[in-house]
Amino acid sequence: MTLGPSVGLMALATRTERRTEPQPSMTRIFWRSTVGKKTVMALSGLIMLGYLVAHVMGNLKIFFGPGEFNAYGHWLRTMGAPVLHHSWALWIVRVGLLAAVIGHAVSAYQLSRRDIKARPTAYVHKRPRASYATRTMRWGGIILALFIVWHILDLTTGTVHVGGFEEGRPYQNVVDTFSTWYGNVIYIVAMLAVGLHVRHGFWSAAQTLGAGNARRDRALKAMANGLALVLTAGFVSVPVAVMTGVVS
């Protein structure tokens, strides 16, 4: 039995369409893969970790008095001058940080959904309980996202600030915020979440990027614990100093 001319032409057209169908780029293939999403999470997490280290160092300048802390706030808006205009460098940092936050959050959400789809039913046998930090990473991420919004509205735009927000006087604005009980509670809870997130996230990033092995695991765990402790203590020291009158 032979194929008619119309059937043969249809088969040829189908093969031609398959050959000319655009193939996804390597970037898209990488992003769609689990390894790709974990890599994006790891790299964006390290970017945010670098920001946290710089941020806590800046925050600790409040212990040197209003003059130095306000000068630091002014420098943030003039760094890069005279090459860059006022606040341009700050906005470049903000946009880069926002891209890292979005990439981190989207990757985490998609990996979570992929994990749920991979095992739609509960395990028959219970697995060993994960650490507190591991089990609270998702809730910690939500807490931090909400905190970032509140923090910006409080000390950047002054929208929810109490005591009269004053542009160019970050020292007084910080003291105002931590003179309220809810300002302290919100900030301290968020910083504890930061510590847990950093502790688990740094370790996970090291494993994803291939830095971990049997010889380095203990050192990496110690580094993760140390970073989490130092960052948490550094951030929490500011509201505690205001509450105790060390900073006023």
C-alpha positions as CSV (number, residue, x, y, z in Angstrom):
1,M,0.0,0.0,0.0
2,T,1.4,3.4,-1.0
3,L,0.7,6.8,0.6
4,G,-1.2,9.3,-1.4
5,P,0.5,12.6,-2.4
6,S,-1.5,14.6,0.2
7,V,-0.6,12.2,3.1
8,G,3.1,12.4,2.1
9,L,3.1,16.1,1.9
10,M,1.5,16.3,5.4
11,A,4.1,14.0,6.8
12,L,6.9,16.1,5.2
13,A,5.4,19.3,6.6
14,T,5.2,17.8,10.1
15,R,8.9,16.8,9.9
16,T,9.8,20.3,8.7
17,E,7.9,22.0,11.5
18,R,9.7,19.8,14.0
19,R,13.1,20.7,12.6
20,T,12.3,24.4,12.5
21,E,10.7,24.6,16.0
22,P,12.8,27.0,18.1
23,Q,14.8,25.2,20.8
24,P,14.9,26.7,24.3
25,S,18.1,28.6,25.1
26,M,20.7,27.3,27.5
27,T,19.7,29.9,30.0
28,R,16.1,28.8,29.9
29,I,17.1,25.2,30.2
30,F,19.3,26.0,33.2
31,W,16.6,28.0,34.9
32,R,14.0,25.3,34.5
33,S,16.3,22.7,36.1
34,T,16.3,22.0,39.8
35,V,20.1,22.6,39.8
36,G,19.6,25.9,38.1
37,K,17.1,27.1,40.6
38,K,19.2,26.0,43.6
39,T,22.2,27.8,42.0
40,V,20.2,31.1,41.7
41,M,19.1,30.7,45.3
42,A,22.7,30.2,46.4
43,L,24.2,33.1,44.5
44,S,21.3,35.5,45.3
45,G,21.6,34.4,49.0
46,L,25.3,35.3,49.0
47,I,24.6,38.7,47.5
48,M,22.1,39.4,50.3
49,L,24.5,38.1,52.9
50,G,27.1,40.5,51.7
51,Y,24.5,43.3,52.0
52,L,23.7,42.2,55.6
53,V,27.4,42.3,56.6
54,A,27.7,45.8,55.2
55,H,24.4,46.9,56.7
56,V,25.2,45.7,60.2
57,M,28.6,47.5,60.1
58,G,26.8,50.7,59.1
59,N,24.2,50.2,61.9
60,L,26.9,49.9,64.5
61,K,28.1,53.4,63.8
62,I,25.2,54.6,65.9
63,F,27.3,53.8,69.0
64,F,29.7,56.6,67.9
65,G,27.1,59.3,68.2
66,P,24.6,61.2,66.0
67,G,27.3,63.1,64.1
68,E,29.0,60.0,62.7
69,F,25.8,58.1,62.1
70,N,24.2,60.9,60.3
71,A,27.4,61.4,58.3
72,Y,27.2,57.7,57.3
73,G,23.6,58.2,56.2
74,H,24.7,61.2,54.1
75,W,27.6,59.3,52.6
76,L,25.2,56.5,51.4
77,R,23.5,59.1,49.2
78,T,26.7,60.7,47.9
79,M,28.9,57.7,47.3
80,G,30.2,57.5,43.8
81,A,30.4,61.3,43.5
82,P,31.3,63.2,41.5
83,V,31.1,60.5,38.8
84,L,27.5,59.6,39.8
85,H,24.8,62.0,40.7
86,H,23.2,62.2,44.2
87,S,21.7,58.8,45.3
88,W,22.5,57.1,42.0
89,A,24.9,54.6,43.5
90,L,22.4,53.9,46.3
91,W,19.7,53.2,43.8
92,I,22.0,50.9,41.8
93,V,22.6,48.9,45.1
94,R,18.8,48.9,45.8
95,V,17.9,47.6,42.3
96,G,20.6,44.9,42.5
97,L,19.4,43.9,45.9
98,L,15.8,43.8,44.8
99,A,16.8,41.6,41.8
100,A,18.5,39.2,44.3
101,V,15.5,39.1,46.6
102,I,13.1,38.4,43.7
103,G,15.4,35.7,42.3
104,H,15.8,34.1,45.7
105,A,12.0,34.2,46.5
106,V,10.9,32.9,43.1
107,S,13.5,30.1,43.1
108,A,12.5,29.1,46.7
109,Y,8.7,29.1,45.8
110,Q,9.2,27.1,42.6
111,L,11.5,24.5,44.3
112,S,8.9,24.2,47.1
113,R,6.1,23.6,44.6
114,R,8.2,21.1,42.7
115,D,9.0,19.2,45.9
116,I,5.3,19.0,46.8
117,K,4.4,17.7,43.4
118,A,7.1,15.1,43.6
119,R,5.6,13.6,46.7
120,P,1.8,14.4,46.7
121,T,1.2,11.8,49.5
122,A,2.7,11.8,52.9
123,Y,5.6,9.5,53.7
124,V,4.7,6.1,55.1
125,H,7.7,6.1,57.5
126,K,8.5,9.2,59.3
127,R,11.9,10.8,58.5
128,P,14.2,12.2,61.1
129,R,13.1,15.6,62.2
130,A,14.9,18.4,60.5
131,S,16.6,21.2,62.5
132,Y,14.5,24.1,63.7
133,A,16.2,26.4,61.2
134,T,15.4,24.0,58.3
135,R,11.7,23.6,59.3
136,T,11.2,27.4,59.6
137,M,13.0,28.5,56.5
138,R,9.7,29.1,54.6
139,W,8.1,31.0,57.5
140,G,11.3,32.9,58.1
141,G,11.3,34.0,54.5
142,I,7.7,35.3,54.8
143,I,8.6,37.1,58.1
144,L,11.6,38.8,56.5
145,A,9.6,39.8,53.4
146,L,7.0,41.5,55.6
147,F,9.7,43.1,57.7
148,I,11.5,44.6,54.7
149,V,8.3,46.3,53.7
150,W,7.7,47.7,57.2
151,H,11.4,48.7,57.5
152,I,11.3,50.7,54.3
153,L,8.0,52.4,55.2
154,D,9.4,53.2,58.7
155,L,13.0,54.4,58.1
156,T,13.3,55.1,54.4
157,T,10.0,56.8,53.4
158,G,8.8,57.6,57.0
159,T,5.2,56.5,56.1
160,V,4.6,54.6,59.3
161,H,7.3,56.3,61.4
162,V,6.3,57.7,64.8
163,G,7.8,60.7,66.4
164,G,8.1,62.9,63.3
165,F,10.3,61.4,60.6
166,E,13.1,63.8,59.6
167,E,15.0,63.4,56.3
168,G,18.7,63.5,56.8
169,R,18.5,62.7,60.5
170,P,18.7,58.9,60.6
171,Y,20.1,58.8,64.2
172,Q,16.9,60.4,65.6
173,N,14.7,58.4,63.4
174,V,16.2,55.1,64.7
175,V,15.9,56.3,68.3
176,D,12.2,57.1,67.6
177,T,11.5,53.7,66.2
178,F,13.1,51.8,69.0
179,S,11.5,53.9,71.7
180,T,8.2,52.0,71.0
181,W,7.6,48.5,72.2
182,Y,6.2,47.3,68.9
183,G,9.2,48.7,67.0
184,N,11.5,46.6,69.1
185,V,9.4,43.5,68.9
186,I,9.1,43.6,65.1
187,Y,12.8,44.3,64.7
188,I,14.1,41.7,67.1
189,V,11.8,38.9,65.8
190,A,12.9,39.7,62.3
191,M,16.6,39.7,63.2
192,L,16.2,36.3,64.9
193,A,14.6,35.1,61.7
194,V,17.6,36.5,59.8
195,G,20.0,34.5,62.0
196,L,18.2,31.3,61.4
197,H,17.9,32.0,57.7
198,V,21.7,32.8,57.4
199,R,22.7,29.8,59.4
200,H,20.8,27.3,57.2
201,G,21.1,29.3,54.0
202,F,24.9,29.7,54.1
203,W,25.4,26.0,54.6
204,S,22.9,25.2,51.8
205,A,24.6,27.6,49.4
206,A,28.0,26.1,50.1
207,Q,26.7,22.6,49.3
208,T,25.0,23.8,46.1
209,L,28.1,25.6,44.8
210,G,30.3,22.6,45.6
211,A,32.3,24.1,48.4
212,G,31.4,21.4,50.9
213,N,33.1,18.1,51.3
214,A,33.9,15.7,54.2
215,R,37.0,17.7,55.2
216,R,35.4,21.2,55.1
217,D,31.9,20.5,56.4
218,R,32.8,21.1,60.0
219,A,34.5,24.5,59.2
220,L,31.5,25.5,57.0
221,K,29.1,24.7,59.8
222,A,31.1,26.7,62.2
223,M,31.3,29.6,59.8
224,A,27.5,29.5,59.2
225,N,26.9,29.5,63.0
226,G,29.4,32.3,63.5
227,L,27.9,34.5,60.8
228,A,24.4,34.0,62.1
229,L,25.4,34.8,65.7
230,V,27.5,37.9,64.8
231,L,24.8,39.3,62.5
232,T,22.0,38.7,64.9
233,A,23.9,40.1,67.8
234,G,25.0,43.2,65.8
235,F,21.5,44.0,64.6
236,V,19.8,43.3,67.9
237,S,22.3,45.5,69.8
238,V,20.9,48.7,68.4
239,P,17.3,48.4,69.7
240,V,18.7,47.0,73.0
241,A,21.0,50.0,73.3
242,V,18.1,52.4,72.7
243,M,15.9,50.5,75.3
244,T,18.6,50.7,77.9
245,G,19.5,54.3,77.3
246,V,23.0,53.6,75.9
247,V,21.9,55.3,72.7
248,S,19.4,58.2,73.1
